Amino acid sequence: MTDKLEQYQERLAEMTESGGLSAEAQSLMSEMMDELAELQRSNKALRRVILKSGQGSAMSTRLRDALYE
């Protein structure tokens, strides 16, 4: 996703330089790009948490199974 985000930022910069966007559209696009970057960061952090919690529960499941035997 970071590649896509970088491509979007480059395209936005090109449109801004060429004058293809009004001031309002440019402001809106900048806000949207910031929000997209934040959501991407949040998504990555949540994925890490899910992976860590999955590993922890797998360990406890194995331990529980071993204790029941």
C-alpha positions as CSV (number, residue, x, y, z in Angstrom):
1,M,0.0,0.0,0.0
2,T,2.9,2.4,0.6
3,D,3.7,2.2,-3.1
4,K,0.1,3.3,-3.9
5,L,0.3,6.1,-1.4
6,E,3.5,7.3,-2.9
7,Q,2.0,7.2,-6.4
8,Y,-1.0,9.2,-5.2
9,Q,1.2,11.8,-3.6
10,E,3.3,12.1,-6.8
11,R,0.2,12.5,-8.9
12,L,-1.2,15.1,-6.5
13,A,2.1,17.0,-6.6
14,E,2.0,16.9,-10.5
15,M,-1.6,18.2,-10.6
16,T,-0.8,20.9,-8.1
17,E,2.3,22.1,-10.1
18,S,0.4,22.1,-13.4
19,G,-2.5,24.1,-11.8
20,G,-5.0,21.3,-12.5
21,L,-6.6,21.7,-9.1
22,S,-8.4,24.6,-7.5
23,A,-7.3,25.7,-4.0
24,E,-10.3,24.0,-2.4
25,A,-9.7,20.7,-4.3
26,Q,-6.0,20.8,-3.4
27,S,-6.8,21.3,0.3
28,L,-9.3,18.5,0.2
29,M,-6.9,16.1,-1.5
30,S,-4.2,17.0,1.0
31,E,-6.5,16.2,3.9
32,M,-7.5,12.9,2.2
33,M,-3.9,11.9,1.7
34,D,-3.1,12.6,5.3
35,E,-6.1,10.6,6.4
36,L,-5.1,7.7,4.1
37,A,-1.5,7.7,5.5
38,E,-2.9,7.6,9.1
39,L,-5.3,4.8,8.3
40,Q,-2.5,2.8,6.7
41,R,-0.3,3.3,9.8
42,S,-3.2,2.2,12.0
43,N,-4.0,-0.8,9.9
44,K,-0.3,-1.9,10.1
45,A,-0.3,-1.5,13.9
46,L,-3.6,-3.5,14.2
47,R,-2.2,-6.3,12.0
48,R,0.9,-6.5,14.3
49,V,-1.4,-6.8,17.4
50,I,-3.5,-9.5,15.8
51,L,-0.4,-11.5,14.8
52,K,1.0,-11.2,18.3
53,S,-2.2,-12.2,19.9
54,G,-2.6,-15.1,17.6
55,Q,0.9,-16.4,18.5
56,G,0.2,-16.0,22.1
57,S,-3.1,-17.9,22.0
58,A,-1.5,-20.7,20.0
59,M,1.1,-21.1,22.7
60,S,-1.5,-21.3,25.4
61,T,-3.6,-23.7,23.4
62,R,-0.6,-26.0,23.0
63,L,0.2,-25.7,26.7
64,R,-3.5,-26.4,27.6
65,D,-3.6,-29.5,25.4
66,A,-0.3,-30.8,26.9
67,L,-1.7,-30.3,30.4
68,Y,-4.9,-32.1,29.7
69,E,-3.0,-35.1,28.4
